[in-house]
Amino acid sequence: STRILDLACGQGRHAIAFAQRGMRVTGVDASVPLLRTAKQQARTAGGSVSFIRGDMRTYRDAGQYDIVLVLGNSFGYFGDKDNERVLSNVAASLKTGGWLVLDLPNTPGMLCRQIAGAWTQKIQGGKITTHTLNFNPETFQVTLRWDIMQHGKKTSVDGKLRLYAPPEINHLLAHYGLVIKKSYGSFTNEPFNIKTKRYLVIAQKTK
């Protein structure tokens, strides 16, 4: 039968549901109280699950599982290296041809809700209005249109802008030996935060 690893299984809701369908399920979680509840619920529900106390940063059982589940927004609570270690453990624990089901928040959706709109800036003899028309959550590209009104004439230009998240830029710069030393939210030395308009970085070539 199919072997499933439910990583960060919590109270065992998913693990028990799969076990009731005849699958061999191992539930791993770091929380003793949650595992205690999971075991009680499994007994009540009649699903046979092997519950193990373990840390997703270190738990790996090489080539043992057909499916690994990381559900309920359970991924990403550590630093980058440890988060990558979790994925490394998952990959090691899967059989060749096995499947990972990873439940993540819709980060681009959060961005998208903030992105839509238009803004205008003055230029000599007129103005430019920038419209954000569409945000593609897979490519992180925003489709833009600039309406230029100058000396009574209107022209429009279309383009695409790729958005980079700070950790992504940090990673890319570091790959080329450029290390971010300072960051600001504007040209007035404002600290960068969620509300600033810009992410202004000062990087140093280190190699």
DOSEDO-61284 format. One record per residue: residue number from 1; residue in three letters; y, z, x of N, C-alpha, C, O in turn. Coordinates in Angstrom, 3 decimals. Each point is the difference from the previous one (the first is absolute). Layout:
<atoms>
(atom NUM ala (Y Z X) (Y Z X) (Y Z X) (Y Z X));
...
</atoms>
This chain:
<atoms>
(atom 1 ser (-1.210 0.000 0.840) (1.210 0.000 -0.840) (1.254 0.000 0.870) (-0.046 0.317 1.189));
(atom 2 thr (1.151 -0.675 -1.802) (1.277 -0.102 0.714) (0.443 1.368 0.502) (-0.017 0.983 -0.741));
(atom 3 arg (0.413 -0.936 2.008) (0.502 1.250 0.577) (1.523 -0.034 0.034) (0.602 -0.931 0.534));
(atom 4 ile (0.008 1.957 -1.110) (1.465 0.060 -0.117) (0.525 1.239 0.697) (-0.551 1.091 -0.145));
(atom 5 leu (1.626 -1.270 0.906) (0.744 1.127 0.567) (1.322 0.117 -0.755) (0.815 -0.922 0.000));
(atom 6 asp (-0.621 2.066 -0.639) (1.281 0.278 -0.669) (0.774 0.939 0.928) (-0.246 1.205 0.045));
(atom 7 leu (1.187 -1.796 0.693) (0.754 0.722 1.036) (1.226 0.651 -0.637) (0.719 -0.640 -0.767));
(atom 8 ala (-0.482 1.912 1.085) (1.027 0.799 -0.682) (-0.325 0.021 -1.493) (0.813 -0.373 -0.846));
(atom 9 cys (-2.036 0.825 0.556) (-0.555 -0.101 -1.359) (0.624 0.982 -0.981) (-0.127 -0.171 -1.213));
(atom 10 gly (0.812 1.216 1.735) (0.634 0.972 -0.892) (-1.015 0.686 -0.897) (-1.007 0.525 0.476));
(atom 11 gln (1.276 -0.530 -1.776) (-0.880 0.679 -0.960) (-1.195 -0.859 -0.412) (-0.757 0.367 -0.898));
(atom 12 gly (0.596 -1.509 1.559) (-1.221 -0.794 -0.180) (-0.047 -0.901 -1.211) (-1.070 -0.468 -0.389));
(atom 13 arg (2.231 0.217 -0.216) (0.032 -0.810 -1.237) (-0.677 -1.361 0.190) (-0.841 -0.403 -0.803));
(atom 14 his (1.220 -0.299 1.879) (-0.566 -1.336 0.229) (-1.433 0.096 0.507) (-0.872 -0.756 -0.427));
(atom 15 ala (0.637 1.698 1.345) (-1.341 0.158 0.579) (-1.040 0.239 -1.090) (-1.070 -0.607 0.010));
(atom 16 ile (1.394 1.502 -0.957) (-0.941 0.336 -1.073) (-0.234 -1.207 -0.907) (-1.128 -0.256 -0.421));
(atom 17 ala (2.194 -0.479 0.123) (-0.130 -1.182 -0.881) (-0.940 -1.038 0.615) (-0.802 -0.606 -0.711));
(atom 18 phe (0.893 0.399 2.019) (-0.890 -0.968 0.664) (-1.428 0.531 0.074) (-0.960 -0.749 -0.180));
(atom 19 ala (0.827 2.054 0.447) (-1.337 0.599 0.070) (-0.720 -0.120 -1.340) (-1.211 -0.213 -0.041));
(atom 20 gln (1.964 0.353 -1.061) (-0.592 -0.122 -1.342) (-0.510 -1.415 -0.274) (-0.812 -0.222 -0.898));
(atom 21 arg (1.308 -0.726 1.693) (-0.439 -1.395 -0.147) (-1.109 -0.345 0.996) (-0.298 -1.170 0.240));
(atom 22 gly (-0.295 2.198 0.324) (-1.190 -0.204 0.834) (0.272 -0.322 1.455) (-0.899 -0.446 0.713));
(atom 23 met (2.119 0.665 -0.261) (0.314 -0.284 1.403) (-0.074 1.274 0.826) (0.239 1.098 -0.503));
(atom 24 arg (-0.573 -1.261 1.781) (-0.079 1.156 0.907) (1.387 0.244 0.571) (0.526 -0.830 0.741));
(atom 25 val (0.064 1.966 -1.084) (1.405 0.244 0.328) (0.152 1.223 0.898) (-0.604 1.047 -0.232));
(atom 26 thr (1.436 -1.213 1.273) (0.413 1.119 0.842) (1.496 0.192 -0.212) (0.785 -0.936 0.151));
(atom 27 gly (-0.400 2.158 -0.501) (1.422 0.315 -0.171) (0.464 0.873 1.147) (-0.598 1.038 0.284));
(atom 28 val (1.670 -1.462 0.378) (0.530 0.756 1.143) (1.426 0.433 -0.302) (0.824 -0.811 -0.424));
(atom 29 asp (-0.531 2.090 0.642) (1.363 0.503 -0.173) (0.193 1.191 0.932) (-0.962 0.662 0.390));
(atom 30 ala (2.229 -0.399 -0.038) (0.308 1.107 0.915) (0.203 1.317 -0.747) (0.039 1.065 0.616));
(atom 31 ser (0.088 -1.135 -1.939) (0.346 1.195 -0.781) (-1.237 0.679 -0.578) (-0.730 -0.588 -0.797));
(atom 32 val (0.504 1.838 1.210) (-1.134 0.775 -0.517) (0.121 0.242 -1.518) (-0.977 -0.211 -0.718));
(atom 33 pro (2.160 0.652 0.202) (0.113 0.203 -1.455) (-0.267 -1.270 -0.808) (-0.644 0.060 -1.047));
(atom 34 leu (1.130 -1.203 1.522) (-0.231 -1.251 -0.734) (-1.479 -0.367 0.001) (-0.533 -0.458 -1.011));
(atom 35 leu (-0.127 0.659 2.146) (-1.431 -0.313 0.093) (-0.821 0.932 -0.894) (-0.999 -0.409 -0.591));
(atom 36 arg (1.436 1.665 0.502) (-0.696 0.968 -0.864) (0.051 -0.495 -1.454) (-1.003 0.005 -0.713));
(atom 37 thr (2.209 -0.434 0.296) (0.172 -0.540 -1.361) (-0.854 -1.252 -0.182) (-0.640 -0.180 -1.036));
(atom 38 ala (0.637 -0.683 2.052) (-0.768 -1.254 -0.073) (-1.485 0.281 -0.212) (-0.647 -0.644 -0.825));
(atom 39 lys (0.111 1.606 1.572) (-1.430 0.336 -0.125) (-0.321 0.530 -1.395) (-1.027 -0.343 -0.585));
(atom 40 gln (1.924 1.187 0.057) (-0.197 0.546 -1.358) (0.011 -1.126 -1.033) (-0.829 -0.036 -0.910));
(atom 41 gln (1.786 -0.883 1.069) (0.129 -1.094 -0.972) (-1.192 -0.952 0.091) (-0.446 -0.542 -1.011));
(atom 42 ala (-0.068 0.342 2.224) (-1.159 -0.881 0.177) (-1.218 0.602 -0.702) (-0.784 -0.713 -0.626));
(atom 43 arg (0.637 2.043 0.739) (-1.134 0.677 -0.673) (0.111 -0.161 -1.521) (-0.987 -0.277 -0.680));
(atom 44 thr (2.202 0.456 0.166) (0.244 -0.126 -1.445) (-0.241 -1.428 -0.476) (-0.598 -0.223 -1.052));
(atom 45 ala (1.069 -0.732 1.835) (-0.056 -1.413 -0.408) (-1.376 -0.624 0.263) (-0.334 -1.041 -0.565));
(atom 46 gly (-0.447 1.679 1.414) (-1.336 -0.514 0.293) (-0.012 -1.137 1.006) (-0.925 -0.812 0.014));
(atom 47 gly (1.941 0.751 0.822) (0.029 -1.018 1.060) (-0.353 0.634 1.331) (0.533 1.054 0.344));
(atom 48 ser (-1.433 -1.686 0.416) (-0.420 0.561 1.283) (0.860 -0.574 1.127) (-0.134 -1.166 0.371));
(atom 49 val (1.020 2.014 0.165) (0.896 -0.419 1.082) (-0.181 0.951 1.173) (-0.117 1.211 -0.182));
(atom 50 ser (0.096 -1.770 1.386) (-0.031 0.837 1.201) (1.447 0.261 0.422) (0.666 -0.893 0.523));
(atom 51 phe (-0.184 2.109 -0.749) (1.390 0.329 0.347) (0.042 0.652 1.388) (-0.767 0.918 0.290));
(atom 52 ile (1.670 -1.407 0.555) (0.115 0.483 1.376) (1.451 0.376 0.275) (0.923 -0.727 -0.368));
(atom 53 arg (-0.735 1.869 1.020) (1.348 0.332 0.448) (0.247 -0.749 1.309) (-0.745 0.163 0.967));
(atom 54 gly (1.788 -0.978 -0.946) (0.288 -0.784 1.199) (1.423 -0.521 -0.016) (0.651 -0.058 -1.043));
(atom 55 asp (-0.187 -0.317 2.219) (1.352 -0.527 0.189) (-0.110 -1.514 0.174) (-0.759 -0.480 0.842));
(atom 56 met (1.517 -0.264 -1.639) (-0.093 -1.459 0.055) (0.412 -0.560 1.372) (-0.308 -1.147 0.321));
(atom 57 arg (0.998 1.955 0.475) (0.386 -0.458 1.356) (-1.182 0.025 0.960) (0.025 -0.660 1.039));
(atom 58 thr (-1.063 1.424 -1.388) (-1.149 0.121 0.914) (-1.321 -0.397 -0.639) (-0.959 -0.297 0.711));
(atom 59 tyr (0.889 0.286 -2.043) (-1.278 -0.304 -0.653) (-0.348 -1.470 0.182) (0.756 -0.891 -0.386));
(atom 60 arg (-1.919 0.662 0.984) (-0.551 -1.359 0.040) (-1.506 0.103 0.057) (-0.551 0.883 0.658));
(atom 61 asp (-0.111 -1.793 -1.353) (-1.455 -0.028 -0.035) (-0.376 -1.467 0.169) (-0.051 -0.761 -0.967));
(atom 62 ala (-0.210 0.383 2.212) (-0.045 -1.421 0.391) (-0.956 -0.837 -0.850) (-1.193 0.284 -0.102));
(atom 63 gly (1.767 -1.327 -0.504) (-0.773 -1.025 -0.708) (-0.805 0.493 -1.183) (-1.027 -0.596 -0.325));
(atom 64 gln (1.459 1.676 -0.339) (-0.806 0.626 -1.050) (0.375 -0.422 -1.417) (-0.797 0.168 -0.924));
(atom 65 tyr (2.002 -0.716 0.739) (0.481 -0.162 -1.384) (0.226 -1.466 -0.381) (0.455 -0.818 0.800));
(atom 66 asp (-0.794 0.529 -2.058) (0.293 -1.329 -0.562) (1.449 -0.078 -0.457) (0.633 -1.053 0.074));
(atom 67 ile (-0.114 2.194 -0.553) (1.364 0.054 -0.541) (0.656 1.301 0.451) (-0.615 1.065 -0.057));
(atom 68 val (1.859 -1.154 0.504) (0.808 1.193 0.251) (1.182 -0.027 -0.970) (0.716 -0.995 -0.102));
(atom 69 leu (-0.529 2.107 -0.606) (1.120 0.142 -0.936) (1.037 0.949 0.600) (-0.335 1.100 0.439));
(atom 70 val (1.601 -1.537 -0.427) (1.107 0.906 0.337) (0.991 -0.144 -1.154) (0.910 -0.828 0.031));
(atom 71 leu (-1.118 1.664 -1.050) (0.728 -0.161 -1.267) (0.988 1.143 -0.217) (0.007 0.986 0.737));
(atom 72 gly (0.820 -1.141 -1.761) (0.908 1.077 -0.390) (1.108 0.248 1.001) (0.431 1.137 0.191));
(atom 73 asn (0.038 -2.222 0.460) (1.124 0.124 0.946) (-0.311 1.015 1.110) (0.807 0.880 0.299));
(atom 74 ser (-1.998 -1.024 0.305) (-0.468 0.965 1.001) (0.215 -0.457 1.439) (-0.346 0.727 0.931));
(atom 75 phe (0.908 -1.910 -0.734) (0.165 -0.531 1.355) (1.463 0.061 0.440) (0.910 -0.274 -0.782));
(atom 76 gly (-0.704 0.636 2.038) (1.350 -0.091 0.579) (0.680 1.329 0.238) (1.206 0.038 0.245));
(atom 77 tyr (-1.949 1.050 -0.311) (0.638 1.321 0.099) (0.102 0.530 1.430) (0.423 1.135 0.216));
(atom 78 phe (-0.811 -1.959 0.757) (0.068 0.428 1.396) (0.967 -0.909 0.758) (0.608 -0.892 -0.591));
(atom 79 gly (-0.470 1.116 1.885) (0.776 -0.921 0.837) (-0.725 -1.331 0.110) (-1.170 -0.113 -0.366));
(atom 80 asp (1.874 -0.895 0.872) (-0.570 -1.358 0.073) (-1.351 -0.036 0.714) (-0.937 -0.648 -0.465));
(atom 81 lys (0.843 1.353 1.604) (-1.246 -0.050 0.779) (-1.164 0.561 -0.789) (-1.087 -0.577 -0.004));
(atom 82 asp (1.311 1.717 -0.674) (-1.071 0.613 -0.795) (-0.337 -0.833 -1.233) (-1.163 -0.085 -0.393));
(atom 83 asn (2.176 -0.530 -0.217) (-0.275 -0.891 -1.141) (-0.876 -1.168 0.442) (-0.920 -0.405 -0.710));
(atom 84 glu (1.220 -0.133 1.898) (-0.808 -1.105 0.529) (-1.407 0.483 0.349) (-0.971 -0.745 -0.129));
(atom 85 arg (0.873 2.003 0.574) (-1.315 0.587 0.309) (-0.850 0.086 -1.272) (-1.206 -0.240 0.035));
(atom 86 val (1.846 0.582 -1.152) (-0.718 0.041 -1.284) (-0.606 -1.372 -0.294) (-1.169 -0.103 -0.372));
(atom 87 leu (1.975 -0.951 0.543) (-0.491 -1.355 -0.266) (-1.112 -0.389 0.971) (-0.951 -0.688 -0.371));
(atom 88 ser (1.083 1.138 1.614) (-1.040 -0.251 1.003) (-1.310 0.668 -0.410) (-1.071 -0.594 0.120));
(atom 89 asn (1.163 1.840 -0.608) (-1.187 0.722 -0.468) (-0.636 -0.696 -1.203) (-1.222 -0.110 -0.096));
(atom 90 val (2.070 -0.356 -0.814) (-0.477 -0.703 -1.193) (-0.764 -1.257 0.411) (-1.107 -0.253 -0.476));
(atom 91 ala (1.715 -0.525 1.366) (-0.627 -1.249 0.456) (-1.348 0.293 0.667) (-0.975 -0.721 -0.209));
(atom 92 ala (0.933 1.795 1.020) (-1.243 0.364 0.698) (-1.074 0.444 -0.990) (-1.183 -0.273 0.200));
(atom 93 ser (1.595 0.956 -1.267) (-0.956 0.554 -0.964) (-0.581 -1.057 -0.939) (-1.053 0.212 -0.603));
(atom 94 leu (1.735 -1.343 0.481) (-0.474 -1.071 -0.885) (-1.099 -0.826 0.668) (0.030 -0.271 1.200));
(atom 95 lys (-0.997 -0.115 -2.028) (-0.982 -0.976 0.455) (0.710 -1.341 0.180) (1.053 -0.226 -0.595));
(atom 96 thr (-1.611 -0.645 1.393) (0.531 -1.358 0.107) (-0.053 -0.637 -1.386) (-1.043 -0.006 -0.654));
(atom 97 gly (2.183 -0.530 0.217) (0.074 -0.580 -1.342) (0.381 1.008 -1.077) (0.096 -0.344 -1.178));
(atom 98 gly (0.124 1.608 1.594) (0.382 1.034 -0.955) (1.444 -0.127 -0.446) (0.754 -0.820 0.524));
(atom 99 trp (-0.373 1.643 -1.501) (1.310 -0.130 -0.637) (0.794 1.300 0.074) (-0.546 1.090 -0.167));
(atom 100 leu (1.840 -1.228 0.419) (0.943 1.123 -0.100) (0.860 -0.208 -1.241) (0.539 -1.088 -0.208));
(atom 101 val (-0.407 2.132 -0.623) (0.950 -0.026 -1.112) (1.081 1.033 0.322) (-0.251 1.205 -0.020));
(atom 102 leu (1.454 -1.696 0.318) (1.109 0.837 0.473) (1.123 -0.026 -1.024) (0.557 -1.057 -0.300));
(atom 103 asp (-0.232 2.217 -0.228) (0.999 0.130 -1.068) (1.332 0.450 0.626) (0.117 1.132 0.470));
(atom 104 leu (0.880 -2.023 -0.470) (1.285 0.270 0.658) (1.148 -0.045 -0.999) (-0.097 -0.683 -1.020));
(atom 105 pro (1.185 1.404 1.299) (1.178 -0.162 -0.855) (0.606 -1.392 0.187) (-0.153 -0.611 1.058));
(atom 106 asn (0.828 0.123 -2.069) (0.634 -1.321 0.071) (1.352 0.128 0.709) (1.051 0.061 -0.638));
(atom 107 thr (-1.107 -0.024 1.974) (1.221 0.131 0.799) (0.982 -1.136 -0.286) (1.178 0.258 -0.250));
(atom 108 pro (-1.649 -1.533 0.283) (0.955 -1.071 -0.309) (0.568 0.086 -1.404) (1.134 -0.411 -0.244));
(atom 109 gly (-1.939 0.957 -0.697) (0.512 0.185 -1.361) (1.169 0.968 -0.015) (0.988 -0.207 -0.703));
(atom 110 met (-1.118 1.290 1.506) (1.098 0.974 0.107) (1.245 -0.690 0.564) (1.121 0.223 -0.457));
(atom 111 leu (-1.358 -1.073 1.472) (1.113 -0.751 0.600) (0.604 -0.966 -1.014) (1.217 -0.096 -0.156));
(atom 112 cys (-2.107 -0.613 -0.523) (0.410 -1.064 -0.917) (0.956 0.530 -1.064) (0.968 -0.663 -0.373));
(atom 113 arg (-1.258 1.870 -0.106) (0.838 0.577 -1.046) (1.420 0.289 0.504) (0.937 0.118 -0.790));
(atom 114 gln (-0.791 -0.007 2.113) (1.317 0.263 0.586) (0.714 -1.278 0.444) (1.203 0.013 0.260));
(atom 115 ile (-1.960 -1.128 -0.173) (0.521 -1.189 0.676) (0.849 -0.901 -0.900) (0.993 -0.568 0.455));
(atom 116 ala (-1.377 0.434 -1.726) (0.664 -0.966 -0.885) (1.498 0.261 -0.108) (0.446 1.146 -0.056));
(atom 117 gly (0.317 -2.231 0.028) (1.437 0.158 -0.207) (0.815 -1.081 0.686) (-0.539 -0.974 0.526));
(atom 118 ala (1.837 1.166 -0.544) (0.924 -0.949 0.627) (1.185 0.768 0.550) (0.379 1.041 -0.536));
(atom 119 trp (0.204 -1.558 1.607) (1.209 0.620 0.544) (0.914 -1.080 0.552) (-0.444 -1.078 0.395));
(atom 120 thr (1.733 1.394 -0.378) (1.016 -1.001 0.360) (0.825 0.480 1.184) (0.346 1.177 0.097));
(atom 121 gln (-0.038 -2.104 0.799) (0.923 0.310 1.101) (1.080 -1.075 0.068) (-0.245 -1.172 -0.286));
(atom 122 lys (1.435 1.598 0.667) (1.118 -0.938 0.087) (-0.079 -0.800 1.287) (-0.374 0.524 1.049));
(atom 123 ile (0.728 -1.794 -1.138) (0.179 -0.841 1.195) (1.355 -0.697 -0.152) (0.625 0.051 -1.060));
(atom 124 gln (-0.195 -0.687 2.116) (1.303 -0.672 -0.052) (-0.002 -1.065 -1.106) (-0.814 -0.924 0.007));
(atom 125 gly (1.735 1.077 -0.943) (0.127 -0.986 -1.089) (-1.051 0.130 -1.079) (-0.174 -0.910 -0.811));
(atom 126 gly (-0.540 2.045 0.788) (-1.004 0.125 -1.059) (-0.955 1.159 0.190) (0.381 1.058 0.501));
(atom 127 lys (-1.652 -1.268 -0.913) (-0.985 1.090 0.067) (-1.409 -0.565 0.093) (-0.255 -1.147 -0.368));
(atom 128 ile (-0.658 1.983 0.872) (-1.435 -0.323 0.010) (-0.712 1.046 -0.849) (0.168 1.202 0.210));
(atom 129 thr (-0.963 -1.665 -1.168) (-0.839 0.905 -0.790) (-1.454 -0.211 0.403) (-0.515 -1.116 -0.067));
(atom 130 thr (-0.138 2.190 0.483) (-1.412 -0.055 0.396) (-0.851 0.531 -1.146) (0.208 1.113 -0.484));
(atom 131 his (-1.177 -1.935 0.055) (-0.922 0.400 -1.067) (-1.395 0.190 0.584) (-0.494 -0.866 0.721));
(atom 132 thr (-0.148 1.999 -1.029) (-1.408 0.165 0.352) (-0.812 -0.423 -1.218) (0.034 0.649 -1.045));
(atom 133 leu (-0.764 -1.749 1.201) (-0.669 -0.614 -1.154) (-1.426 0.502 -0.169) (-0.468 0.181 -1.124));
(atom 134 asn (-0.216 0.042 2.225) (-1.411 0.344 -0.094) (-0.446 0.717 1.262) (0.469 -0.304 1.097));
(atom 135 phe (-1.385 1.268 -1.258) (-0.589 0.688 1.147) (-1.502 -0.229 -0.043) (-0.660 0.336 -0.983));
(atom 136 asn (0.118 -0.916 2.067) (-1.441 -0.252 0.068) (-0.672 1.187 0.676) (0.207 0.224 1.193));
(atom 137 pro (-1.013 0.547 -1.936) (-0.546 1.242 0.564) (-1.054 -0.224 1.084) (-0.325 0.919 0.752));
(atom 138 glu (-0.216 -2.159 -0.670) (-1.021 -0.250 1.030) (0.605 -0.428 1.327) (-0.546 0.304 1.061));
(atom 139 thr (1.668 -1.007 -1.112) (0.623 -0.485 1.239) (1.221 0.823 0.394) (0.511 -0.141 1.111));
(atom 140 phe (-0.037 1.010 -2.026) (1.236 0.775 0.206) (1.207 -0.921 0.220) (0.933 0.347 0.723));
(atom 141 gln (-0.968 -1.517 -1.352) (1.136 -0.916 0.049) (0.785 0.081 -1.301) (-0.572 0.024 -1.090));
(atom 142 val (1.895 0.017 1.228) (0.889 -0.046 -1.152) (0.572 -1.411 -0.089) (0.485 -0.545 0.992));
(atom 143 thr (-0.545 -0.040 -2.186) (0.642 -1.294 -0.232) (1.458 0.266 -0.364) (0.290 0.765 -0.920));
(atom 144 leu (0.620 -1.402 1.649) (1.433 0.228 -0.177) (0.712 -1.288 -0.395) (-0.438 -1.100 0.338));
(atom 145 arg (1.545 1.259 -1.059) (0.901 -1.143 -0.225) (1.421 0.461 0.271) (0.448 1.021 -0.522));
(atom 146 trp (0.249 -1.784 1.340) (1.404 0.295 0.293) (0.873 -0.995 -0.758) (-0.097 -1.208 0.216));
(atom 147 asp (0.944 1.714 -1.099) (0.988 -0.837 -0.688) (1.326 0.143 0.738) (0.585 1.082 0.056));
(atom 148 ile (-0.125 -2.197 0.508) (1.229 0.023 0.798) (1.112 -0.683 -0.793) (-0.071 -1.190 -0.305));
(atom 149 met (1.080 1.962 -0.014) (1.173 -0.538 -0.695) (1.164 0.030 0.982) (0.465 1.072 0.386));
(atom 150 gln (0.008 -2.260 0.021) (1.073 -0.060 0.993) (0.937 -1.162 -0.325) (-0.430 -1.139 -0.187));
(atom 151 his (1.716 1.461 0.127) (1.035 -1.000 -0.303) (-0.352 -0.777 -1.270) (0.174 -1.217 -0.069));
(atom 152 gly (-0.674 1.948 -0.940) (-0.281 -0.625 -1.300) (-1.297 -0.772 -0.061) (-0.316 -0.565 -1.047));
(atom 153 lys (-0.456 0.515 2.132) (-1.271 -0.738 0.015) (-1.168 0.965 0.082) (0.023 0.962 0.768));
(atom 154 lys (-1.048 -1.231 -1.572) (-1.176 0.882 0.029) (-1.197 -0.729 0.602) (-0.325 -1.119 -0.396));
(atom 155 thr (-0.326 1.774 1.363) (-1.265 -0.518 0.531) (-1.016 1.140 -0.002) (0.360 1.176 0.056));
(atom 156 ser (-1.629 -1.549 -0.121) (-1.071 0.996 0.014) (-0.987 -0.306 1.117) (-0.309 -1.160 0.273));
(atom 157 val (-0.181 2.213 0.366) (-0.986 -0.131 1.078) (-1.157 0.953 -0.315) (0.217 1.145 -0.397));
(atom 158 asp (-1.448 -1.635 0.581) (-1.185 0.842 -0.222) (-0.628 0.380 1.332) (0.107 -0.737 0.980));
(atom 159 gly (-0.754 1.876 -0.950) (-0.685 0.421 1.215) (-0.968 1.131 -0.263) (-0.059 0.541 -1.104));
(atom 160 lys (-0.712 -0.182 2.146) (-0.945 1.106 -0.111) (0.253 0.982 1.135) (0.261 -0.399 1.135));
(atom 161 leu (-0.343 1.690 -1.455) (0.203 1.049 0.993) (-1.261 0.859 0.069) (-0.439 0.535 -1.018));
(atom 162 arg (-0.143 -0.401 2.202) (-1.173 0.870 0.209) (0.491 1.425 0.237) (0.805 0.239 0.900));
(atom 163 leu (-1.288 0.703 -1.701) (0.360 1.402 0.167) (-1.035 0.692 0.895) (-1.204 -0.198 -0.163));
(atom 164 tyr (1.686 1.007 1.103) (-0.884 0.752 0.888) (0.189 1.490 -0.236) (1.130 0.487 -0.028));
(atom 165 ala (-2.236 0.241 -0.142) (0.061 1.460 -0.113) (0.210 0.581 1.396) (-0.474 -0.583 0.975));
(atom 166 pro (1.177 1.724 -0.848) (0.256 0.572 1.324) (-1.239 0.179 0.890) (0.073 -0.344 1.180));
(atom 167 pro (-1.204 0.862 -1.675) (-1.148 0.137 0.904) (-0.496 -1.346 0.523) (-0.508 -0.102 1.117));
(atom 168 glu (0.668 -0.935 -1.954) (-0.433 -1.346 0.376) (0.879 -0.542 1.130) (-0.508 -0.558 0.973));
(atom 169 ile (1.832 0.725 -1.105) (0.934 -0.435 1.041) (-0.253 0.792 1.284) (-0.021 -0.565 1.094));
(atom 170 asn (-0.169 1.862 -1.238) (-0.304 0.876 1.129) (-1.217 -0.522 0.761) (0.017 -0.098 1.227));
(atom 171 his (-1.069 -0.235 -1.969) (-1.255 -0.501 0.571) (0.213 -1.344 0.705) (-0.486 -0.214 1.111));
(atom 172 leu (1.220 -0.686 -1.772) (0.242 -1.329 0.571) (0.826 0.086 1.278) (-0.324 -0.645 0.997));
(atom 173 leu (1.389 1.440 -1.026) (0.848 0.148 1.186) (-0.796 0.619 1.153) (0.093 -0.449 1.142));
(atom 174 ala (-0.876 1.488 -1.459) (-0.788 0.679 1.035) (-0.992 -0.955 0.638) (-0.278 0.091 1.196));
(atom 175 his (-0.254 -1.005 -1.991) (-0.949 -1.001 0.517) (0.631 -0.846 1.101) (-0.685 -0.459 0.914));
(atom 176 tyr (1.989 0.259 -1.011) (0.723 -0.800 1.001) (0.760 0.870 1.004) (0.903 -0.473 0.690));
(atom 177 gly (-1.284 1.755 -0.622) (0.605 0.884 1.000) (1.385 0.484 -0.358) (0.744 0.451 0.871));
(atom 178 leu (-0.382 -0.537 -2.149) (1.315 0.449 -0.462) (-0.183 1.272 -0.822) (-0.669 -0.015 -1.033));
(atom 179 val (1.252 1.094 1.483) (-0.200 1.295 -0.661) (1.295 0.428 -0.691) (1.064 0.030 0.617));
(atom 180 ile (-1.169 0.301 -1.906) (1.180 0.434 -0.760) (0.442 1.372 0.495) (-0.764 0.966 -0.021));
(atom 181 lys (2.012 -0.906 0.467) (0.557 1.257 0.510) (0.899 0.682 -1.031) (0.070 1.228 -0.068));
(atom 182 lys (0.615 -2.047 -0.731) (0.882 0.561 -1.033) (-0.046 -0.894 -1.226) (-0.236 -1.204 0.098));
(atom 183 ser (0.464 1.812 -1.249) (0.104 -0.791 -1.222) (1.133 0.576 -0.849) (0.267 1.202 0.006));
(atom 184 tyr (0.386 -2.107 -0.735) (1.120 0.393 -0.861) (-0.136 -0.698 -1.347) (-0.728 -0.982 -0.143));
(atom 185 gly (1.441 1.511 -0.829) (-0.002 -0.599 -1.330) (1.178 -0.925 -0.235) (0.061 -0.693 -1.015));
(atom 186 ser (0.900 0.682 1.979) (1.168 -0.873 -0.125) (0.672 -0.087 1.371) (-0.436 0.631 0.962));
(atom 187 phe (1.487 -1.412 -0.896) (0.763 -0.144 1.255) (0.985 1.157 0.208) (0.786 -0.012 0.948));
(atom 188 thr (-0.834 1.006 -1.837) (0.881 1.167 0.163) (-0.802 1.226 0.453) (0.387 1.140 -0.260));
(atom 189 asn (-1.522 -1.397 0.948) (-0.866 1.066 0.541) (-0.639 0.878 -1.073) (-0.447 1.113 0.276));
(atom 190 glu (0.413 -1.623 -1.483) (-0.645 0.726 -1.098) (-1.505 0.065 0.272) (-0.596 -1.021 0.342));
(atom 191 pro (-0.037 2.194 -0.483) (-1.454 0.066 0.215) (-0.744 -0.884 -1.002) (0.386 -0.086 -1.165));
(atom 192 phe (-1.438 -0.560 1.619) (-0.818 -0.825 -0.882) (-0.754 0.888 -0.981) (-0.630 0.977 0.405));
(atom 193 asn (0.689 -1.311 -1.692) (-0.824 0.683 -1.002) (-0.250 -0.959 -1.157) (0.408 -1.160 0.044));
(atom 194 ile (-1.077 1.652 -1.073) (-0.431 -0.855 -1.111) (1.176 -0.660 -0.727) (-0.177 -1.030 -0.651));
(atom 195 lys (1.371 1.611 0.756) (1.134 -0.515 -0.764) (0.914 -0.922 0.807) (0.869 -0.655 -0.577));
(atom 196 thr (-1.047 0.589 1.908) (0.920 -0.825 0.792) (-0.269 -1.487 -0.245) (-1.115 -0.401 -0.333));
(atom 197 lys (2.166 -0.400 0.508) (-0.124 -1.448 -0.242) (-0.736 -0.704 1.152) (-0.702 -0.986 -0.222));
(atom 198 arg (0.863 1.491 1.439) (-0.542 -0.685 1.181) (-0.998 0.895 0.746) (-0.019 1.221 -0.160));
(atom 199 tyr (-0.803 -1.878 0.976) (-0.841 0.717 0.966) (0.369 -0.622 1.355) (-0.505 -1.057 0.378));
(atom 200 leu (1.383 1.737 0.324) (0.569 -0.530 1.253) (-0.716 0.692 1.161) (0.093 1.218 0.152));
(atom 201 val (-0.809 -2.000 0.668) (-0.764 0.616 1.086) (0.553 -0.388 1.362) (0.500 -1.107 0.198));
(atom 202 ile (-0.602 2.050 0.739) (0.359 -0.256 1.396) (-1.276 0.231 0.799) (-0.509 1.118 0.075));
(atom 203 ala (0.002 -2.194 0.518) (-1.282 0.049 0.713) (0.205 -0.291 1.479) (0.908 -0.735 0.388));
(atom 204 gln (-1.762 1.320 0.414) (0.097 -0.160 1.465) (-1.259 -0.688 0.507) (-1.110 0.352 -0.398));
(atom 205 lys (1.285 -1.330 1.273) (-1.150 -0.650 0.622) (-0.569 0.939 1.051) (0.715 0.438 0.901));
(atom 206 thr (-1.991 -0.131 -1.014) (-0.592 1.017 0.870) (-1.006 -0.566 1.002) (-0.456 0.710 0.895));
(atom 207 lys (0.112 -1.993 -1.048) (-0.958 -0.579 0.962) (0.241 -1.504 0.137) (-0.700 -0.670 0.760));
</atoms>
